[in-house]
Amino acid sequence: MSDPIIRESDHYVVIEPGKEETILNISETLQWLEKWLKKLKKLPLDLQKEDSFHAAAQRLLDTACDLEINHGFRVQWFAVRLNHPEQ
């Protein structure tokens, strides 16, 4: 079970093999996950019951931190907190 405080995060580090790490906000991260889900030939069993790619992406964001696209090729995401300097 994931830590509830993680779900309060607004940003994620996303990692794709062969690319630099990127920090995305929650909306961008969901879009990024949807893009990857649409590339799969078949959704993982636990996501097949979701009624849309957006719902499947949200479930992934809430319950996982990686997705295998092809054998040996995984994308990953991790919640991060960004501290903004005091103004």
HTML snippet that shows the backbone in 3Dmol.js (N, CA, C, O; Angstrom):
<script src="https://3Dmol.org/build/3Dmol-min.js"></script>
<div id="view" style="width:600px;height:400px;position:relative"></div>
<script>
const pdb = `
ATOM      1  N   MET A   1       0.849  -1.175   0.000  1.00  0.00           N
ATOM      2  CA  MET A   1       0.000   0.000   0.000  1.00  0.00           C
ATOM      3  C   MET A   1       0.894   1.236   0.000  1.00  0.00           C
ATOM      4  O   MET A   1       1.856   1.313   0.763  1.00  0.00           O
ATOM      5  N   SER A   2       0.577   2.187  -0.844  1.00  0.00           N
ATOM      6  CA  SER A   2       1.401   3.386  -0.925  1.00  0.00           C
ATOM      7  C   SER A   2       1.089   4.342   0.228  1.00  0.00           C
ATOM      8  O   SER A   2       0.008   4.318   0.815  1.00  0.00           O
ATOM      9  N   ASP A   3       2.063   5.168   0.521  1.00  0.00           N
ATOM     10  CA  ASP A   3       1.941   6.163   1.580  1.00  0.00           C
ATOM     11  C   ASP A   3       0.975   7.254   1.125  1.00  0.00           C
ATOM     12  O   ASP A   3       1.185   7.823   0.053  1.00  0.00           O
ATOM     13  N   PRO A   4      -0.076   7.575   1.887  1.00  0.00           N
ATOM     14  CA  PRO A   4      -1.053   8.591   1.474  1.00  0.00           C
ATOM     15  C   PRO A   4      -0.434   9.956   1.210  1.00  0.00           C
ATOM     16  O   PRO A   4      -0.958  10.715   0.395  1.00  0.00           O
ATOM     17  N   ILE A   5       0.664  10.285   1.875  1.00  0.00           N
ATOM     18  CA  ILE A   5       1.275  11.591   1.660  1.00  0.00           C
ATOM     19  C   ILE A   5       1.823  11.718   0.234  1.00  0.00           C
ATOM     20  O   ILE A   5       1.905  12.822  -0.303  1.00  0.00           O
ATOM     21  N   ILE A   6       2.194  10.598  -0.371  1.00  0.00           N
ATOM     22  CA  ILE A   6       2.683  10.612  -1.746  1.00  0.00           C
ATOM     23  C   ILE A   6       1.588  11.111  -2.686  1.00  0.00           C
ATOM     24  O   ILE A   6       1.872  11.838  -3.637  1.00  0.00           O
ATOM     25  N   ARG A   7       0.350  10.728  -2.426  1.00  0.00           N
ATOM     26  CA  ARG A   7      -0.754  11.140  -3.299  1.00  0.00           C
ATOM     27  C   ARG A   7      -1.016  12.641  -3.229  1.00  0.00           C
ATOM     28  O   ARG A   7      -1.750  13.175  -4.061  1.00  0.00           O
ATOM     29  N   GLU A   8      -0.437  13.322  -2.262  1.00  0.00           N
ATOM     30  CA  GLU A   8      -0.585  14.766  -2.154  1.00  0.00           C
ATOM     31  C   GLU A   8       0.420  15.503  -3.020  1.00  0.00           C
ATOM     32  O   GLU A   8       0.343  16.726  -3.143  1.00  0.00           O
ATOM     33  N   SER A   9       1.358  14.792  -3.619  1.00  0.00           N
ATOM     34  CA  SER A   9       2.386  15.413  -4.434  1.00  0.00           C
ATOM     35  C   SER A   9       1.794  15.901  -5.747  1.00  0.00           C
ATOM     36  O   SER A   9       0.889  15.284  -6.310  1.00  0.00           O
ATOM     37  N   ASP A  10       2.324  17.019  -6.218  1.00  0.00           N
ATOM     38  CA  ASP A  10       1.841  17.600  -7.461  1.00  0.00           C
ATOM     39  C   ASP A  10       2.797  17.390  -8.619  1.00  0.00           C
ATOM     40  O   ASP A  10       2.484  17.760  -9.750  1.00  0.00           O
ATOM     41  N   HIS A  11       3.954  16.804  -8.360  1.00  0.00           N
ATOM     42  CA  HIS A  11       4.958  16.616  -9.401  1.00  0.00           C
ATOM     43  C   HIS A  11       5.534  15.206  -9.344  1.00  0.00           C
ATOM     44  O   HIS A  11       5.560  14.554  -8.300  1.00  0.00           O
ATOM     45  N   TYR A  12       5.994  14.768 -10.510  1.00  0.00           N
ATOM     46  CA  TYR A  12       6.573  13.440 -10.641  1.00  0.00           C
ATOM     47  C   TYR A  12       7.826  13.500 -11.499  1.00  0.00           C
ATOM     48  O   TYR A  12       7.894  14.248 -12.474  1.00  0.00           O
ATOM     49  N   VAL A  13       8.815  12.702 -11.120  1.00  0.00           N
ATOM     50  CA  VAL A  13       9.971  12.480 -11.977  1.00  0.00           C
ATOM     51  C   VAL A  13       9.590  11.302 -12.856  1.00  0.00           C
ATOM     52  O   VAL A  13       9.227  10.239 -12.352  1.00  0.00           O
ATOM     53  N   VAL A  14       9.673  11.485 -14.173  1.00  0.00           N
ATOM     54  CA  VAL A  14       9.372  10.390 -15.095  1.00  0.00           C
ATOM     55  C   VAL A  14      10.660   9.964 -15.778  1.00  0.00           C
ATOM     56  O   VAL A  14      11.502  10.789 -16.133  1.00  0.00           O
ATOM     57  N   ILE A  15      10.792   8.656 -15.951  1.00  0.00           N
ATOM     58  CA  ILE A  15      12.025   8.087 -16.489  1.00  0.00           C
ATOM     59  C   ILE A  15      11.679   7.159 -17.648  1.00  0.00           C
ATOM     60  O   ILE A  15      10.880   6.233 -17.513  1.00  0.00           O
ATOM     61  N   GLU A  16      12.300   7.433 -18.784  1.00  0.00           N
ATOM     62  CA  GLU A  16      12.196   6.572 -19.955  1.00  0.00           C
ATOM     63  C   GLU A  16      13.600   6.116 -20.300  1.00  0.00           C
ATOM     64  O   GLU A  16      14.526   6.928 -20.281  1.00  0.00           O
ATOM     65  N   PRO A  17      13.787   4.839 -20.615  1.00  0.00           N
ATOM     66  CA  PRO A  17      15.124   4.369 -20.978  1.00  0.00           C
ATOM     67  C   PRO A  17      15.716   5.197 -22.127  1.00  0.00           C
ATOM     68  O   PRO A  17      15.054   5.470 -23.128  1.00  0.00           O
ATOM     69  N   GLY A  18      16.965   5.580 -21.949  1.00  0.00           N
ATOM     70  CA  GLY A  18      17.664   6.325 -22.988  1.00  0.00           C
ATOM     71  C   GLY A  18      17.378   7.812 -23.012  1.00  0.00           C
ATOM     72  O   GLY A  18      17.887   8.514 -23.886  1.00  0.00           O
ATOM     73  N   LYS A  19      16.578   8.319 -22.082  1.00  0.00           N
ATOM     74  CA  LYS A  19      16.257   9.741 -22.025  1.00  0.00           C
ATOM     75  C   LYS A  19      16.602  10.296 -20.650  1.00  0.00           C
ATOM     76  O   LYS A  19      16.737   9.553 -19.678  1.00  0.00           O
ATOM     77  N   GLU A  20      16.738  11.595 -20.590  1.00  0.00           N
ATOM     78  CA  GLU A  20      16.966  12.279 -19.318  1.00  0.00           C
ATOM     79  C   GLU A  20      15.695  12.225 -18.469  1.00  0.00           C
ATOM     80  O   GLU A  20      14.586  12.188 -19.002  1.00  0.00           O
ATOM     81  N   GLU A  21      15.862  12.221 -17.155  1.00  0.00           N
ATOM     82  CA  GLU A  21      14.722  12.318 -16.252  1.00  0.00           C
ATOM     83  C   GLU A  21      14.019  13.646 -16.486  1.00  0.00           C
ATOM     84  O   GLU A  21      14.655  14.658 -16.782  1.00  0.00           O
ATOM     85  N   THR A  22      12.710  13.629 -16.349  1.00  0.00           N
ATOM     86  CA  THR A  22      11.914  14.837 -16.549  1.00  0.00           C
ATOM     87  C   THR A  22      10.987  15.013 -15.362  1.00  0.00           C
ATOM     88  O   THR A  22      10.479  14.031 -14.823  1.00  0.00           O
ATOM     89  N   ILE A  23      10.762  16.244 -14.950  1.00  0.00           N
ATOM     90  CA  ILE A  23       9.793  16.529 -13.889  1.00  0.00           C
ATOM     91  C   ILE A  23       8.534  17.076 -14.551  1.00  0.00           C
ATOM     92  O   ILE A  23       8.579  18.047 -15.306  1.00  0.00           O
ATOM     93  N   LEU A  24       7.412  16.431 -14.252  1.00  0.00           N
ATOM     94  CA  LEU A  24       6.120  16.831 -14.802  1.00  0.00           C
ATOM     95  C   LEU A  24       5.142  17.100 -13.675  1.00  0.00           C
ATOM     96  O   LEU A  24       5.267  16.540 -12.586  1.00  0.00           O
ATOM     97  N   ASN A  25       4.163  17.963 -13.939  1.00  0.00           N
ATOM     98  CA  ASN A  25       3.101  18.143 -12.950  1.00  0.00           C
ATOM     99  C   ASN A  25       2.131  16.965 -13.081  1.00  0.00           C
ATOM    100  O   ASN A  25       2.288  16.126 -13.968  1.00  0.00           O
ATOM    101  N   ILE A  26       1.158  16.905 -12.223  1.00  0.00           N
ATOM    102  CA  ILE A  26       0.268  15.737 -12.188  1.00  0.00           C
ATOM    103  C   ILE A  26      -0.501  15.572 -13.498  1.00  0.00           C
ATOM    104  O   ILE A  26      -0.650  14.449 -13.979  1.00  0.00           O
ATOM    105  N   SER A  27      -0.985  16.651 -14.078  1.00  0.00           N
ATOM    106  CA  SER A  27      -1.724  16.579 -15.336  1.00  0.00           C
ATOM    107  C   SER A  27      -0.832  16.071 -16.467  1.00  0.00           C
ATOM    108  O   SER A  27      -1.244  15.224 -17.260  1.00  0.00           O
ATOM    109  N   GLU A  28       0.370  16.584 -16.533  1.00  0.00           N
ATOM    110  CA  GLU A  28       1.321  16.150 -17.560  1.00  0.00           C
ATOM    111  C   GLU A  28       1.709  14.686 -17.363  1.00  0.00           C
ATOM    112  O   GLU A  28       1.888  13.953 -18.336  1.00  0.00           O
ATOM    113  N   THR A  29       1.839  14.263 -16.110  1.00  0.00           N
ATOM    114  CA  THR A  29       2.195  12.877 -15.821  1.00  0.00           C
ATOM    115  C   THR A  29       1.079  11.937 -16.264  1.00  0.00           C
ATOM    116  O   THR A  29       1.346  10.874 -16.825  1.00  0.00           O
ATOM    117  N   LEU A  30      -0.160  12.321 -16.015  1.00  0.00           N
ATOM    118  CA  LEU A  30      -1.291  11.499 -16.461  1.00  0.00           C
ATOM    119  C   LEU A  30      -1.314  11.394 -17.984  1.00  0.00           C
ATOM    120  O   LEU A  30      -1.557  10.316 -18.527  1.00  0.00           O
ATOM    121  N   GLN A  31      -1.066  12.497 -18.671  1.00  0.00           N
ATOM    122  CA  GLN A  31      -1.012  12.472 -20.140  1.00  0.00           C
ATOM    123  C   GLN A  31       0.123  11.577 -20.622  1.00  0.00           C
ATOM    124  O   GLN A  31      -0.040  10.822 -21.581  1.00  0.00           O
ATOM    125  N   TRP A  32       1.258  11.661 -19.963  1.00  0.00           N
ATOM    126  CA  TRP A  32       2.427  10.850 -20.297  1.00  0.00           C
ATOM    127  C   TRP A  32       2.092   9.361 -20.132  1.00  0.00           C
ATOM    128  O   TRP A  32       2.429   8.549 -20.994  1.00  0.00           O
ATOM    129  N   LEU A  33       1.430   9.007 -19.025  1.00  0.00           N
ATOM    130  CA  LEU A  33       1.031   7.616 -18.805  1.00  0.00           C
ATOM    131  C   LEU A  33       0.007   7.151 -19.841  1.00  0.00           C
ATOM    132  O   LEU A  33       0.091   6.027 -20.336  1.00  0.00           O
ATOM    133  N   GLU A  34      -0.954   8.007 -20.166  1.00  0.00           N
ATOM    134  CA  GLU A  34      -1.948   7.652 -21.177  1.00  0.00           C
ATOM    135  C   GLU A  34      -1.273   7.351 -22.512  1.00  0.00           C
ATOM    136  O   GLU A  34      -1.642   6.397 -23.197  1.00  0.00           O
ATOM    137  N   LYS A  35      -0.287   8.166 -22.879  1.00  0.00           N
ATOM    138  CA  LYS A  35       0.447   7.963 -24.132  1.00  0.00           C
ATOM    139  C   LYS A  35       1.071   6.562 -24.154  1.00  0.00           C
ATOM    140  O   LYS A  35       0.978   5.852 -25.155  1.00  0.00           O
ATOM    141  N   TRP A  36       1.703   6.175 -23.051  1.00  0.00           N
ATOM    142  CA  TRP A  36       2.329   4.861 -22.984  1.00  0.00           C
ATOM    143  C   TRP A  36       1.297   3.744 -22.988  1.00  0.00           C
ATOM    144  O   TRP A  36       1.507   2.716 -23.633  1.00  0.00           O
ATOM    145  N   LEU A  37       0.191   3.924 -22.284  1.00  0.00           N
ATOM    146  CA  LEU A  37      -0.852   2.895 -22.259  1.00  0.00           C
ATOM    147  C   LEU A  37      -1.420   2.647 -23.650  1.00  0.00           C
ATOM    148  O   LEU A  37      -1.724   1.507 -24.003  1.00  0.00           O
ATOM    149  N   LYS A  38      -1.563   3.695 -24.434  1.00  0.00           N
ATOM    150  CA  LYS A  38      -2.107   3.566 -25.793  1.00  0.00           C
ATOM    151  C   LYS A  38      -1.158   2.805 -26.720  1.00  0.00           C
ATOM    152  O   LYS A  38      -1.585   2.302 -27.759  1.00  0.00           O
ATOM    153  N   LYS A  39       0.109   2.716 -26.359  1.00  0.00           N
ATOM    154  CA  LYS A  39       1.083   1.992 -27.174  1.00  0.00           C
ATOM    155  C   LYS A  39       1.083   0.495 -26.905  1.00  0.00           C
ATOM    156  O   LYS A  39       1.639  -0.281 -27.682  1.00  0.00           O
ATOM    157  N   LEU A  40       0.458   0.090 -25.800  1.00  0.00           N
ATOM    158  CA  LEU A  40       0.419  -1.325 -25.453  1.00  0.00           C
ATOM    159  C   LEU A  40      -0.559  -2.083 -26.344  1.00  0.00           C
ATOM    160  O   LEU A  40      -1.616  -1.563 -26.700  1.00  0.00           O
ATOM    161  N   LYS A  41      -0.200  -3.303 -26.698  1.00  0.00           N
ATOM    162  CA  LYS A  41      -1.113  -4.151 -27.470  1.00  0.00           C
ATOM    163  C   LYS A  41      -2.300  -4.562 -26.602  1.00  0.00           C
ATOM    164  O   LYS A  41      -3.429  -4.678 -27.078  1.00  0.00           O
ATOM    165  N   LYS A  42      -2.018  -4.779 -25.326  1.00  0.00           N
ATOM    166  CA  LYS A  42      -3.055  -5.193 -24.379  1.00  0.00           C
ATOM    167  C   LYS A  42      -2.732  -4.591 -23.020  1.00  0.00           C
ATOM    168  O   LYS A  42      -1.592  -4.652 -22.560  1.00  0.00           O
ATOM    169  N   LEU A  43      -3.739  -4.011 -22.383  1.00  0.00           N
ATOM    170  CA  LEU A  43      -3.539  -3.434 -21.052  1.00  0.00           C
ATOM    171  C   LEU A  43      -3.298  -4.541 -20.032  1.00  0.00           C
ATOM    172  O   LEU A  43      -3.810  -5.650 -20.189  1.00  0.00           O
ATOM    173  N   PRO A  44      -2.520  -4.249 -18.986  1.00  0.00           N
ATOM    174  CA  PRO A  44      -2.381  -5.217 -17.893  1.00  0.00           C
ATOM    175  C   PRO A  44      -3.758  -5.555 -17.311  1.00  0.00           C
ATOM    176  O   PRO A  44      -4.673  -4.732 -17.337  1.00  0.00           O
ATOM    177  N   LEU A  45      -3.888  -6.765 -16.792  1.00  0.00           N
ATOM    178  CA  LEU A  45      -5.179  -7.244 -16.298  1.00  0.00           C
ATOM    179  C   LEU A  45      -5.851  -6.288 -15.321  1.00  0.00           C
ATOM    180  O   LEU A  45      -7.059  -6.063 -15.406  1.00  0.00           O
ATOM    181  N   ASP A  46      -5.078  -5.724 -14.394  1.00  0.00           N
ATOM    182  CA  ASP A  46      -5.686  -4.853 -13.381  1.00  0.00           C
ATOM    183  C   ASP A  46      -6.173  -3.529 -13.960  1.00  0.00           C
ATOM    184  O   ASP A  46      -6.906  -2.803 -13.288  1.00  0.00           O
ATOM    185  N   LEU A  47      -5.785  -3.198 -15.185  1.00  0.00           N
ATOM    186  CA  LEU A  47      -6.233  -1.951 -15.817  1.00  0.00           C
ATOM    187  C   LEU A  47      -7.340  -2.177 -16.838  1.00  0.00           C
ATOM    188  O   LEU A  47      -7.985  -1.224 -17.273  1.00  0.00           O
ATOM    189  N   GLN A  48      -7.562  -3.410 -17.219  1.00  0.00           N
ATOM    190  CA  GLN A  48      -8.554  -3.701 -18.258  1.00  0.00           C
ATOM    191  C   GLN A  48      -9.974  -3.346 -17.842  1.00  0.00           C
ATOM    192  O   GLN A  48     -10.823  -3.108 -18.702  1.00  0.00           O
ATOM    193  N   LYS A  49     -10.248  -3.305 -16.554  1.00  0.00           N
ATOM    194  CA  LYS A  49     -11.604  -2.980 -16.091  1.00  0.00           C
ATOM    195  C   LYS A  49     -11.880  -1.474 -16.099  1.00  0.00           C
ATOM    196  O   LYS A  49     -13.029  -1.052 -15.966  1.00  0.00           O
ATOM    197  N   GLU A  50     -10.836  -0.672 -16.254  1.00  0.00           N
ATOM    198  CA  GLU A  50     -11.029   0.780 -16.278  1.00  0.00           C
ATOM    199  C   GLU A  50     -11.729   1.184 -17.570  1.00  0.00           C
ATOM    200  O   GLU A  50     -11.513   0.563 -18.610  1.00  0.00           O
ATOM    201  N   ASP A  51     -12.566   2.221 -17.513  1.00  0.00           N
ATOM    202  CA  ASP A  51     -13.383   2.580 -18.672  1.00  0.00           C
ATOM    203  C   ASP A  51     -12.717   3.540 -19.654  1.00  0.00           C
ATOM    204  O   ASP A  51     -13.307   3.879 -20.680  1.00  0.00           O
ATOM    205  N   SER A  52     -11.491   3.985 -19.351  1.00  0.00           N
ATOM    206  CA  SER A  52     -10.785   4.882 -20.264  1.00  0.00           C
ATOM    207  C   SER A  52      -9.285   4.805 -19.992  1.00  0.00           C
ATOM    208  O   SER A  52      -8.849   4.310 -18.953  1.00  0.00           O
ATOM    209  N   PHE A  53      -8.511   5.304 -20.948  1.00  0.00           N
ATOM    210  CA  PHE A  53      -7.070   5.368 -20.735  1.00  0.00           C
ATOM    211  C   PHE A  53      -6.750   6.331 -19.593  1.00  0.00           C
ATOM    212  O   PHE A  53      -5.804   6.111 -18.836  1.00  0.00           O
ATOM    213  N   HIS A  54      -7.538   7.395 -19.473  1.00  0.00           N
ATOM    214  CA  HIS A  54      -7.306   8.349 -18.379  1.00  0.00           C
ATOM    215  C   HIS A  54      -7.520   7.670 -17.028  1.00  0.00           C
ATOM    216  O   HIS A  54      -6.721   7.853 -16.110  1.00  0.00           O
ATOM    217  N   ALA A  55      -8.584   6.894 -16.900  1.00  0.00           N
ATOM    218  CA  ALA A  55      -8.857   6.188 -15.643  1.00  0.00           C
ATOM    219  C   ALA A  55      -7.761   5.160 -15.360  1.00  0.00           C
ATOM    220  O   ALA A  55      -7.348   4.987 -14.213  1.00  0.00           O
ATOM    221  N   ALA A  56      -7.295   4.482 -16.402  1.00  0.00           N
ATOM    222  CA  ALA A  56      -6.213   3.507 -16.224  1.00  0.00           C
ATOM    223  C   ALA A  56      -4.933   4.214 -15.794  1.00  0.00           C
ATOM    224  O   ALA A  56      -4.210   3.711 -14.935  1.00  0.00           O
ATOM    225  N   ALA A  57      -4.647   5.367 -16.379  1.00  0.00           N
ATOM    226  CA  ALA A  57      -3.456   6.138 -16.002  1.00  0.00           C
ATOM    227  C   ALA A  57      -3.563   6.599 -14.547  1.00  0.00           C
ATOM    228  O   ALA A  57      -2.580   6.549 -13.808  1.00  0.00           O
ATOM    229  N   GLN A  58      -4.740   7.043 -14.138  1.00  0.00           N
ATOM    230  CA  GLN A  58      -4.938   7.478 -12.752  1.00  0.00           C
ATOM    231  C   GLN A  58      -4.730   6.318 -11.792  1.00  0.00           C
ATOM    232  O   GLN A  58      -4.121   6.482 -10.735  1.00  0.00           O
ATOM    233  N   ARG A  59      -5.232   5.150 -12.156  1.00  0.00           N
ATOM    234  CA  ARG A  59      -5.039   3.969 -11.302  1.00  0.00           C
ATOM    235  C   ARG A  59      -3.558   3.639 -11.176  1.00  0.00           C
ATOM    236  O   ARG A  59      -3.078   3.335 -10.083  1.00  0.00           O
ATOM    237  N   LEU A  60      -2.826   3.699 -12.298  1.00  0.00           N
ATOM    238  CA  LEU A  60      -1.386   3.457 -12.250  1.00  0.00           C
ATOM    239  C   LEU A  60      -0.702   4.457 -11.334  1.00  0.00           C
ATOM    240  O   LEU A  60       0.134   4.083 -10.511  1.00  0.00           O
ATOM    241  N   LEU A  61      -1.054   5.713 -11.475  1.00  0.00           N
ATOM    242  CA  LEU A  61      -0.438   6.755 -10.661  1.00  0.00           C
ATOM    243  C   LEU A  61      -0.686   6.510  -9.173  1.00  0.00           C
ATOM    244  O   LEU A  61       0.173   6.796  -8.340  1.00  0.00           O
ATOM    245  N   ASP A  62      -1.855   5.985  -8.848  1.00  0.00           N
ATOM    246  CA  ASP A  62      -2.225   5.732  -7.455  1.00  0.00           C
ATOM    247  C   ASP A  62      -1.631   4.448  -6.888  1.00  0.00           C
ATOM    248  O   ASP A  62      -1.498   4.318  -5.671  1.00  0.00           O
ATOM    249  N   THR A  63      -1.272   3.496  -7.752  1.00  0.00           N
ATOM    250  CA  THR A  63      -0.930   2.170  -7.242  1.00  0.00           C
ATOM    251  C   THR A  63       0.425   1.625  -7.666  1.00  0.00           C
ATOM    252  O   THR A  63       0.852   0.595  -7.145  1.00  0.00           O
ATOM    253  N   ALA A  64       1.114   2.276  -8.590  1.00  0.00           N
ATOM    254  CA  ALA A  64       2.361   1.707  -9.113  1.00  0.00           C
ATOM    255  C   ALA A  64       3.394   2.804  -9.361  1.00  0.00           C
ATOM    256  O   ALA A  64       3.126   3.991  -9.176  1.00  0.00           O
ATOM    257  N   CYS A  65       4.566   2.377  -9.780  1.00  0.00           N
ATOM    258  CA  CYS A  65       5.608   3.353 -10.130  1.00  0.00           C
ATOM    259  C   CYS A  65       6.384   2.932 -11.374  1.00  0.00           C
ATOM    260  O   CYS A  65       7.392   3.547 -11.722  1.00  0.00           O
ATOM    261  N   ASP A  66       5.902   1.869 -12.049  1.00  0.00           N
ATOM    262  CA  ASP A  66       6.530   1.496 -13.315  1.00  0.00           C
ATOM    263  C   ASP A  66       5.542   0.728 -14.180  1.00  0.00           C
ATOM    264  O   ASP A  66       4.540   0.195 -13.703  1.00  0.00           O
ATOM    265  N   LEU A  67       5.864   0.691 -15.478  1.00  0.00           N
ATOM    266  CA  LEU A  67       5.026  -0.002 -16.440  1.00  0.00           C
ATOM    267  C   LEU A  67       5.937  -0.624 -17.481  1.00  0.00           C
ATOM    268  O   LEU A  67       6.744   0.067 -18.102  1.00  0.00           O
ATOM    269  N   GLU A  68       5.809  -1.930 -17.670  1.00  0.00           N
ATOM    270  CA  GLU A  68       6.610  -2.598 -18.693  1.00  0.00           C
ATOM    271  C   GLU A  68       5.914  -2.434 -20.034  1.00  0.00           C
ATOM    272  O   GLU A  68       4.777  -2.868 -20.218  1.00  0.00           O
ATOM    273  N   ILE A  69       6.615  -1.801 -20.968  1.00  0.00           N
ATOM    274  CA  ILE A  69       6.070  -1.562 -22.302  1.00  0.00           C
ATOM    275  C   ILE A  69       6.374  -2.756 -23.203  1.00  0.00           C
ATOM    276  O   ILE A  69       5.488  -3.264 -23.889  1.00  0.00           O
ATOM    277  N   ASN A  70       7.598  -3.188 -23.197  1.00  0.00           N
ATOM    278  CA  ASN A  70       8.063  -4.381 -23.898  1.00  0.00           C
ATOM    279  C   ASN A  70       8.985  -5.113 -22.937  1.00  0.00           C
ATOM    280  O   ASN A  70       9.426  -4.548 -21.937  1.00  0.00           O
ATOM    281  N   HIS A  71       9.275  -6.368 -23.242  1.00  0.00           N
ATOM    282  CA  HIS A  71      10.181  -7.126 -22.388  1.00  0.00           C
ATOM    283  C   HIS A  71      11.496  -6.352 -22.229  1.00  0.00           C
ATOM    284  O   HIS A  71      12.197  -6.092 -23.207  1.00  0.00           O
ATOM    285  N   GLY A  72      11.817  -5.990 -20.983  1.00  0.00           N
ATOM    286  CA  GLY A  72      13.055  -5.275 -20.695  1.00  0.00           C
ATOM    287  C   GLY A  72      12.984  -3.771 -20.883  1.00  0.00           C
ATOM    288  O   GLY A  72      13.980  -3.087 -20.645  1.00  0.00           O
ATOM    289  N   PHE A  73      11.846  -3.228 -21.301  1.00  0.00           N
ATOM    290  CA  PHE A  73      11.695  -1.778 -21.489  1.00  0.00           C
ATOM    291  C   PHE A  73      10.593  -1.296 -20.564  1.00  0.00           C
ATOM    292  O   PHE A  73       9.412  -1.572 -20.777  1.00  0.00           O
ATOM    293  N   ARG A  74      10.997  -0.575 -19.539  1.00  0.00           N
ATOM    294  CA  ARG A  74      10.055  -0.071 -18.537  1.00  0.00           C
ATOM    295  C   ARG A  74      10.131   1.443 -18.455  1.00  0.00           C
ATOM    296  O   ARG A  74      11.202   2.036 -18.583  1.00  0.00           O
ATOM    297  N   VAL A  75       8.980   2.055 -18.242  1.00  0.00           N
ATOM    298  CA  VAL A  75       8.945   3.470 -17.898  1.00  0.00           C
ATOM    299  C   VAL A  75       8.625   3.536 -16.412  1.00  0.00           C
ATOM    300  O   VAL A  75       7.938   2.667 -15.876  1.00  0.00           O
ATOM    301  N   GLN A  76       9.129   4.574 -15.750  1.00  0.00           N
ATOM    302  CA  GLN A  76       8.935   4.715 -14.310  1.00  0.00           C
ATOM    303  C   GLN A  76       8.548   6.146 -13.969  1.00  0.00           C
ATOM    304  O   GLN A  76       8.825   7.075 -14.728  1.00  0.00           O
ATOM    305  N   TRP A  77       7.907   6.311 -12.821  1.00  0.00           N
ATOM    306  CA  TRP A  77       7.542   7.629 -12.312  1.00  0.00           C
ATOM    307  C   TRP A  77       7.583   7.583 -10.796  1.00  0.00           C
ATOM    308  O   TRP A  77       7.256   6.573 -10.172  1.00  0.00           O
ATOM    309  N   PHE A  78       7.993   8.699 -10.224  1.00  0.00           N
ATOM    310  CA  PHE A  78       8.114   8.792  -8.770  1.00  0.00           C
ATOM    311  C   PHE A  78       7.626  10.159  -8.319  1.00  0.00           C
ATOM    312  O   PHE A  78       8.012  11.182  -8.886  1.00  0.00           O
ATOM    313  N   ALA A  79       6.792  10.176  -7.315  1.00  0.00           N
ATOM    314  CA  ALA A  79       6.294  11.432  -6.766  1.00  0.00           C
ATOM    315  C   ALA A  79       7.437  12.192  -6.103  1.00  0.00           C
ATOM    316  O   ALA A  79       8.272  11.606  -5.415  1.00  0.00           O
ATOM    317  N   VAL A  80       7.460  13.500  -6.320  1.00  0.00           N
ATOM    318  CA  VAL A  80       8.461  14.356  -5.696  1.00  0.00           C
ATOM    319  C   VAL A  80       7.782  15.608  -5.164  1.00  0.00           C
ATOM    320  O   VAL A  80       6.737  16.036  -5.653  1.00  0.00           O
ATOM    321  N   ARG A  81       8.400  16.167  -4.166  1.00  0.00           N
ATOM    322  CA  ARG A  81       7.933  17.459  -3.637  1.00  0.00           C
ATOM    323  C   ARG A  81       8.936  18.506  -4.044  1.00  0.00           C
ATOM    324  O   ARG A  81      10.138  18.339  -3.842  1.00  0.00           O
ATOM    325  N   LEU A  82       8.454  19.568  -4.608  1.00  0.00           N
ATOM    326  CA  LEU A  82       9.318  20.677  -4.987  1.00  0.00           C
ATOM    327  C   LEU A  82       9.193  21.760  -3.924  1.00  0.00           C
ATOM    328  O   LEU A  82       8.091  22.223  -3.631  1.00  0.00           O
ATOM    329  N   ASN A  83      10.301  22.156  -3.355  1.00  0.00           N
ATOM    330  CA  ASN A  83      10.285  23.233  -2.386  1.00  0.00           C
ATOM    331  C   ASN A  83      10.537  24.547  -3.112  1.00  0.00           C
ATOM    332  O   ASN A  83      11.522  24.702  -3.833  1.00  0.00           O
ATOM    333  N   HIS A  84       9.646  25.463  -2.909  1.00  0.00           N
ATOM    334  CA  HIS A  84       9.783  26.772  -3.529  1.00  0.00           C
ATOM    335  C   HIS A  84      10.395  27.721  -2.491  1.00  0.00           C
ATOM    336  O   HIS A  84      10.006  27.695  -1.323  1.00  0.00           O
ATOM    337  N   PRO A  85      11.344  28.553  -2.909  1.00  0.00           N
ATOM    338  CA  PRO A  85      11.957  29.494  -1.956  1.00  0.00           C
ATOM    339  C   PRO A  85      10.908  30.425  -1.351  1.00  0.00           C
ATOM    340  O   PRO A  85       9.931  30.798  -2.000  1.00  0.00           O
ATOM    341  N   GLU A  86      11.133  30.779  -0.117  1.00  0.00           N
ATOM    342  CA  GLU A  86      10.234  31.726   0.556  1.00  0.00           C
ATOM    343  C   GLU A  86      10.279  33.066  -0.169  1.00  0.00           C
ATOM    344  O   GLU A  86      11.340  33.507  -0.611  1.00  0.00           O
ATOM    345  N   GLN A  87       9.139  33.699  -0.285  1.00  0.00           N
ATOM    346  CA  GLN A  87       9.087  35.008  -0.960  1.00  0.00           C
ATOM    347  C   GLN A  87       8.951  36.111   0.038  1.00  0.00           C
ATOM    348  O   GLN A  87       8.891  37.281  -0.339  1.00  0.00           O
TER     349      GLN A  87
END
`;
const viewer = $3Dmol.createViewer("view");
viewer.addModel(pdb, "pdb");
viewer.setStyle({}, {cartoon: {color: "spectrum"}});
viewer.zoomTo();
viewer.render();
</script>
